[in-house]
């Protein structure tokens, strides 16, 4: 079902008589000027309005600002839209009119929900596009990772720029402006129909419905608070008001703040949760916790962390979104790691045993052979990666490599050593397998509730990783660490500590050097996405530490002061703490990038814009007409999402774009007018603007 535009120019017989925001107010529109608290709760003959925020989009999944970017729904978002349709069907409501944003994610949600619900009173009714309910423009933050923006700007500055009613990112739109246009839409399009007893469905966006909820509660734009409206949930007018009342309380806002700060500082918290217990054990000379208690804490933390990681991802679809180049690069490096280990051990260069115990070099080699940690998708979302490579490749490697590792361990090691792998099996089954299945099952069974829970309570996953790291820091830290490090007369424990510290630095820094060289080698290759470079970094530098530790504990002893004890400690210290340095370097680069974007006077240079102009100026008369503006929109789609819109949507957007860009109102767009628009807003269709002057 294709949407029809709500515009003053007749597009078809279906919409020729539709009222628009430019027409003279009717009597019913005058009624709509009443305060919302006086309109809501009218007699039963009054119609109903339902609002739906679009289903999960690719930008939601990747934790980036979409704004006016025309991104599509994910497969999970389509599932959410179908569930929204079923909810509407259960309510038994039939709609006389449907309004939808021109952006693809809203149109897809609308089409799927209506198809599922069959909730149109007249099956011939077509959704009406209205640009006043399109998503807020986020300016220079568009397309950027939300967590990186928060870290680069600082929490308070980020909140002020993004969520204060009268501020906006450079080149973006204030909440107050969104409030004004959506209220204008509501008064002129929705209320007249409600007064006639008609039922209305509105499908749009988070930063549109949240300001509207403020108005419906009888409040000004200055009362706006971030609600984190769930995707694809059909809400009546009363539902939307109640949702705001519940989510705007001090307790709810505090929970959201904790959630945001936990994600923002997760990497630092992970490091501190290792360092503090480690320092406490050294200073207090405390005994290690019982081994079974240590295993319980680590497996419980891993179980919870895995659950929240898998709850926010659709692993059935991620592999389709990974470039062939990235897949080859990551799998190629894992193949080389295994080949290196086979050559070193097979040639006798590295012997399996040393004296009466396992050779520490073999334990370090094993760290290169375990798969990436299953928390790599979380790091990808936090560090602005593409997400899909981290999700798909870490999952696939985590299925294959443990089987190979078990086979190798049981083949090469004596039976009495290889049989101690119960911790390994528990990590695989209880820490990784079971919570992953439970999380994915809940996602599929309750897509709206599970998604909302994942977004609102992700700090629980952060706390779970802190529990793991705290257990590692306390259990693996030798009580004689400070004495061994600063011994005036080196003893064997001092030598063991120094040697394994150097090995830890060599191994972990080598991982990072290889990742850096790989990214530099492939980043200019055709088909390689810039965001995937971050995923390559994460996959090559973040091993599954608990899987490795479970093997280490099975094949060796960690007596105090022994080489293996210091292998485990320094590996844990590097694993937990080095990501802080990674993040500091990343934030420095990203902050520089944001500063450059904010200082630029143009999103594209003049020569590039002229090239774009010439490519769509088919008649070469130096001006763009309506059809050529439509070709410009097709070019924008190709540049951004690669997904074409239907002709009716293109007609609507191109007409409004012509009105915005055509500053002299001669019916055409000149080269200078296009340069002014694209130079300011970039190659996007931004309908949240007044006409250029």
Secondary structure as the mmCIF struct_conf table of DSSP 4:
data_model
#
loop_
_struct_conf.conf_type_id
_struct_conf.id
_struct_conf.beg_label_comp_id
_struct_conf.beg_label_asym_id
_struct_conf.beg_label_seq_id
_struct_conf.end_label_comp_id
_struct_conf.end_label_asym_id
_struct_conf.end_label_seq_id
STRN STRN1 UNK A 4 UNK A 5
BEND BEND1 UNK A 8 UNK A 9
BEND BEND2 UNK A 12 UNK A 12
TURN_TY1_P TURN_TY1_P1 UNK A 13 UNK A 17
TURN_TY1_P TURN_TY1_P2 UNK A 21 UNK A 22
BEND BEND3 UNK A 23 UNK A 23
HELX_LH_PP_P HELX_LH_PP_P1 UNK A 24 UNK A 25
HELX_RH_AL_P HELX_RH_AL_P1 UNK A 27 UNK A 32
TURN_TY1_P TURN_TY1_P3 UNK A 33 UNK A 33
BEND BEND4 UNK A 34 UNK A 34
HELX_RH_AL_P HELX_RH_AL_P2 UNK A 36 UNK A 39
TURN_TY1_P TURN_TY1_P4 UNK A 40 UNK A 41
TURN_TY1_P TURN_TY1_P5 UNK A 44 UNK A 45
BEND BEND5 UNK A 46 UNK A 46
STRN STRN2 UNK A 49 UNK A 53
STRN STRN3 UNK A 57 UNK A 57
HELX_RH_AL_P HELX_RH_AL_P3 UNK A 58 UNK A 62
TURN_TY1_P TURN_TY1_P6 UNK A 63 UNK A 63
STRN STRN4 UNK A 64 UNK A 64
TURN_TY1_P TURN_TY1_P7 UNK A 67 UNK A 68
STRN STRN5 UNK A 73 UNK A 73
HELX_RH_AL_P HELX_RH_AL_P4 UNK A 75 UNK A 91
TURN_TY1_P TURN_TY1_P8 UNK A 92 UNK A 92
STRN STRN6 UNK A 95 UNK A 95
BEND BEND6 UNK A 96 UNK A 96
STRN STRN7 UNK A 97 UNK A 100
BEND BEND7 UNK A 102 UNK A 103
HELX_RH_AL_P HELX_RH_AL_P5 UNK A 104 UNK A 117
STRN STRN8 UNK A 120 UNK A 120
BEND BEND8 UNK A 121 UNK A 122
TURN_TY1_P TURN_TY1_P9 UNK A 123 UNK A 124
STRN STRN9 UNK A 128 UNK A 129
HELX_RH_3T_P HELX_RH_3T_P1 UNK A 131 UNK A 133
BEND BEND9 UNK A 134 UNK A 134
HELX_LH_PP_P HELX_LH_PP_P2 UNK A 135 UNK A 137
STRN STRN10 UNK A 138 UNK A 138
HELX_RH_3T_P HELX_RH_3T_P2 UNK A 139 UNK A 141
TURN_TY1_P TURN_TY1_P10 UNK A 142 UNK A 143
BEND BEND10 UNK A 144 UNK A 144
STRN STRN11 UNK A 145 UNK A 145
HELX_RH_AL_P HELX_RH_AL_P6 UNK A 146 UNK A 153
HELX_RH_AL_P HELX_RH_AL_P7 UNK A 155 UNK A 163
BEND BEND11 UNK A 164 UNK A 164
TURN_TY1_P TURN_TY1_P11 UNK A 165 UNK A 166
TURN_TY1_P TURN_TY1_P12 UNK A 170 UNK A 171
STRN STRN12 UNK A 172 UNK A 172
HELX_RH_AL_P HELX_RH_AL_P8 UNK A 175 UNK A 185
HELX_RH_PI_P HELX_RH_PI_P1 UNK A 186 UNK A 191
HELX_RH_AL_P HELX_RH_AL_P9 UNK A 192 UNK A 195
TURN_TY1_P TURN_TY1_P13 UNK A 196 UNK A 197
STRN STRN13 UNK A 200 UNK A 204
HELX_RH_AL_P HELX_RH_AL_P10 UNK A 206 UNK A 216
TURN_TY1_P TURN_TY1_P14 UNK A 217 UNK A 218
HELX_RH_3T_P HELX_RH_3T_P3 UNK A 221 UNK A 223
HELX_LH_PP_P HELX_LH_PP_P3 UNK A 229 UNK A 230
TURN_TY1_P TURN_TY1_P15 UNK A 231 UNK A 232
STRN STRN14 UNK A 235 UNK A 236
HELX_RH_AL_P HELX_RH_AL_P11 UNK A 237 UNK A 247
TURN_TY1_P TURN_TY1_P16 UNK A 248 UNK A 248
BEND BEND12 UNK A 249 UNK A 249
HELX_RH_AL_P HELX_RH_AL_P12 UNK A 250 UNK A 264
TURN_TY1_P TURN_TY1_P17 UNK A 265 UNK A 265
HELX_RH_AL_P HELX_RH_AL_P13 UNK A 266 UNK A 284
TURN_TY1_P TURN_TY1_P18 UNK A 285 UNK A 285
HELX_LH_PP_P HELX_LH_PP_P4 UNK A 286 UNK A 290
HELX_RH_AL_P HELX_RH_AL_P14 UNK A 291 UNK A 311
TURN_TY1_P TURN_TY1_P19 UNK A 312 UNK A 312
HELX_RH_AL_P HELX_RH_AL_P15 UNK A 315 UNK A 318
HELX_RH_3T_P HELX_RH_3T_P4 UNK A 319 UNK A 321
BEND BEND13 UNK A 322 UNK A 322
HELX_RH_AL_P HELX_RH_AL_P16 UNK A 324 UNK A 346
TURN_TY1_P TURN_TY1_P20 UNK A 347 UNK A 348
BEND BEND14 UNK A 349 UNK A 350
BEND BEND15 UNK A 352 UNK A 352
STRN STRN15 UNK A 353 UNK A 354
TURN_TY1_P TURN_TY1_P21 UNK A 355 UNK A 356
STRN STRN16 UNK A 357 UNK A 358
HELX_RH_AL_P HELX_RH_AL_P17 UNK A 360 UNK A 369
BEND BEND16 UNK A 370 UNK A 370
HELX_LH_PP_P HELX_LH_PP_P5 UNK A 371 UNK A 371
STRN STRN17 UNK A 372 UNK A 372
HELX_LH_PP_P HELX_LH_PP_P6 UNK A 373 UNK A 373
TURN_TY1_P TURN_TY1_P22 UNK A 374 UNK A 375
HELX_RH_AL_P HELX_RH_AL_P18 UNK A 376 UNK A 382
TURN_TY1_P TURN_TY1_P23 UNK A 383 UNK A 384
BEND BEND17 UNK A 387 UNK A 387
HELX_RH_AL_P HELX_RH_AL_P19 UNK A 388 UNK A 412
BEND BEND18 UNK A 413 UNK A 413
HELX_RH_AL_P HELX_RH_AL_P20 UNK A 415 UNK A 418
TURN_TY1_P TURN_TY1_P24 UNK A 419 UNK A 419
HELX_RH_AL_P HELX_RH_AL_P21 UNK A 422 UNK A 426
HELX_RH_PI_P HELX_RH_PI_P2 UNK A 427 UNK A 433
HELX_RH_AL_P HELX_RH_AL_P22 UNK A 434 UNK A 445
HELX_RH_AL_P HELX_RH_AL_P23 UNK A 447 UNK A 456
BEND BEND19 UNK A 457 UNK A 457
TURN_TY1_P TURN_TY1_P25 UNK A 458 UNK A 458
HELX_RH_AL_P HELX_RH_AL_P24 UNK A 459 UNK A 476
BEND BEND20 UNK A 477 UNK A 477
TURN_TY1_P TURN_TY1_P26 UNK A 479 UNK A 480
HELX_RH_AL_P HELX_RH_AL_P25 UNK A 481 UNK A 485
TURN_TY1_P TURN_TY1_P27 UNK A 486 UNK A 486
BEND BEND21 UNK A 488 UNK A 489
HELX_RH_AL_P HELX_RH_AL_P26 UNK A 492 UNK A 522
TURN_TY1_P TURN_TY1_P28 UNK A 523 UNK A 524
BEND BEND22 UNK A 525 UNK A 525
TURN_TY1_P TURN_TY1_P29 UNK A 526 UNK A 527
TURN_TY1_P TURN_TY1_P30 UNK A 530 UNK A 531
HELX_RH_AL_P HELX_RH_AL_P27 UNK A 532 UNK A 541
STRN STRN18 UNK A 543 UNK A 543
HELX_RH_AL_P HELX_RH_AL_P28 UNK A 545 UNK A 555
BEND BEND23 UNK A 556 UNK A 556
TURN_TY1_P TURN_TY1_P31 UNK A 560 UNK A 561
BEND BEND24 UNK A 562 UNK A 562
HELX_RH_AL_P HELX_RH_AL_P29 UNK A 563 UNK A 599
BEND BEND25 UNK A 601 UNK A 601
BEND BEND26 UNK A 603 UNK A 604
HELX_RH_AL_P HELX_RH_AL_P30 UNK A 606 UNK A 616
TURN_TY1_P TURN_TY1_P32 UNK A 618 UNK A 619
BEND BEND27 UNK A 621 UNK A 622
STRN STRN19 UNK A 623 UNK A 624
HELX_RH_AL_P HELX_RH_AL_P31 UNK A 626 UNK A 640
TURN_TY1_P TURN_TY1_P33 UNK A 641 UNK A 641
HELX_LH_PP_P HELX_LH_PP_P7 UNK A 644 UNK A 646
HELX_RH_AL_P HELX_RH_AL_P32 UNK A 647 UNK A 661
TURN_TY1_P TURN_TY1_P34 UNK A 663 UNK A 664
BEND BEND28 UNK A 666 UNK A 668
STRN STRN20 UNK A 669 UNK A 670
HELX_RH_AL_P HELX_RH_AL_P33 UNK A 671 UNK A 681
BEND BEND29 UNK A 683 UNK A 684
BEND BEND30 UNK A 688 UNK A 689
HELX_LH_PP_P HELX_LH_PP_P8 UNK A 690 UNK A 692
#
